[in-house]
Amino acid sequence: MGHTGDGWGYACEILKLDLFSPHHILYKPFTVFITFIAYPIFSFFPQNSPILIFSLLNVIWSVISLYVFFLILEIINPSNEKNIWTMVFVAFGFGFIRYSGENETYILPILFSLLGTYFHFKKANKIWTYLFLSIAVLFHQIHIFWLLGFAISDIIQHKNWKPLLISCFAIVLFYIGYAIHYSITWYQLPFYDVHQGQVNTSLGIKNIIFTPINFIRTFIQIHGDILLILKIYKVYLIAIGGIILLTTILFYSRFLKLIHSVKSISLKRIKDNCKFSNPLILCILFHLLFAFYSEGNAEFMVMLPMLMLIWFSQNNLVHFQLVKGLTICLIVWNTMFFIIPSKQYDFKEIAFITKEIQSISLSKNTPVEFITNNNVIFSNYVEYENLVAKRIKINITVKSIEEFNEGPNVALSKCIMLTDAIENTFVTDRKAIVSKLDNQNGLFKQKFQFRTLGIIKPNAAQEIKLTQLY
């Protein structure tokens, strides 16, 4: 699939052995170590590009995570068939699929948090629970909320502060050692990305809008890309209509019984089981609140389906037929609108556009400065390609519109300036909504003449205009 800007960025840093990563301290060193150990196996793959290897590792961690999740369900409420369907429901959730096949940092800490949760329900020595929960925090500090959920529950139920104090001491000690190595003050590490402006944290209308949208997207793919997918795969319209009709015919009678069964799971019953002494309730609440605070960031909700379903299972709120039906719907929808299209298309067309720009640079024997709203993913992709390139390097400098406006004037004789920010209609994604500007021709503070250099068509349904600035 097409990788994210962070995915390309992490790959570049791993290749350069730049292992500094304050929010997920252990991720890159661990990936380097595992890749080095397992490289003889990966070398047999026909396409052993580094980023594919790193992504494959996440597939492996996701499979192990699902198995541990299944074991937790079996401890809580042994029911092999229902728990298998519950596990498959999580496996086909959009958030889990997306980050399982990507060079991102979210799956591995989930595995360690699940291992801690497993030992909790296994009623093993608490040291194992808090050991794995603490390791998860070192792989991604968002998991401090999973750790706090269990620790605060222990304090409420048993007045036991020891696990929290020992875990915090161990984590802080690790942070201090890490900070000494990189010559930085240790207490700046947890907030490093916020201070660098790489994480959005605020309270406003965007929190209210994007939190529920991205919570839904944790389960199903809802995106502006869907309109493009329907345009490319017109047969999907017929397929969707057929599925709806067939489902209505075959499951009408069962649907009525299902509605009656779901009604038995009353709000009162759910409310009665929402006790703040329950670690799962605290974990769900903390993670959801932080996702809200970070403007509804979908990356911080990946763990919610697992936590919620463990809690549902604990309180016998998982209805077998409902889980089975919803799982089938998830499989169909996310396969049609994410798995298949993502395998065949990169909807941002990073590689295609970069190749076109590179051909312009080579034909004119002049470097290109490319100005785009997608500057992070383009710059990281270009850097990655140059790191793994054996021959010709990509002679492109990528800037955001803001960087371009704030920087010094560029001598037009020294480079070609291209942009995709003029007269292009992009898909409606979160970034497009947040950064949308009404008057695109007024994006550039310096005065330029604009000329459409060419219209490139990566596929029959898309066209992208490259505009040259004079």
C-alpha angles and dihedrals in degrees: 000000000000109000127230124246089256091049092056090042095053090048090054092048093049091049090050090045088238096154099170107122116147098187095048105024100174101037101086097037090049092048091050091049095048092044091052092049095045100036094104087061094045091049089072091063113100091225106039096162108159095242090052090053092050090048092048089056089058090052088056093048090048092053091050090046091054091051092050089047089053091050090053091052090049091053093049100042115000107217109131100195096044092046092050090054090047090052091049089049089059092042092057096042109121096236093050094046092046097053096035092066097039136084091246134125104240107086102055095056088048088057092054093045089051090050089053090049090048092056089046092058091039085061090229124154109304090234089076093050094051094039092061094039089053092048088052090057090054090053091049123355092215084081090071084090091058088050092047091050092060095038095051090046089055090050093049096045103034105014084238112154096162099089093051094046094047092046093048091047092051093046094046090047089053090048091051092052090046091048092050090052092053096036096240133125107266098224090057091063099079091053098035097111091045091054089047090055093242095121126055113223118167143115119245146095092309091063091055094045102043102038096068092037094053092041088060089044089057084073106028134023109251111167144133086254088074091075089054091046091054089049092052097039102038088167087070090073090058091043093051092049090048093049092050092049094046092046091050093051098043101038105032095107093041090048091060091051090047092053089051091050094048090051088061087065090074126189088244091059091049091046091051090057096047097097120158089219087069109094092211093057090050092048092050092046095047094047093046093049092050091048088052091049091051091058095268095304107191091207090069093054100056092103096049098087091055094046092046094048092048087053092046090050091047090057095038092246096132108106109204099216091044093052091045093050095045091047092054090049091050092049093051097043099043093042091052098041102033119010100048098037093043090053092054104033141036098208093202087050092214096162094043095049092044090052091051092049091047090053089053090050092049094046092052094035086226131118118250128225108205117200115197144148087233091061097135097057094040095048093046091047092050091048092049093049091049091049093054097034115114097191131006116035121216107253098205130121113202123207136170117238089250092052091048094050094046095046129082122282113277120227103239091210091064099054146005114251116212132174138183092199096090122085094344124131109209129189117276104254131152094267093048091053094046096047100032115140121194100215107048093176088062094056094100116069092197115075114253139161113237125216126175103238094192148322113244122197115204089180140355093272100045136063127178124197120215113201125198121216118219 
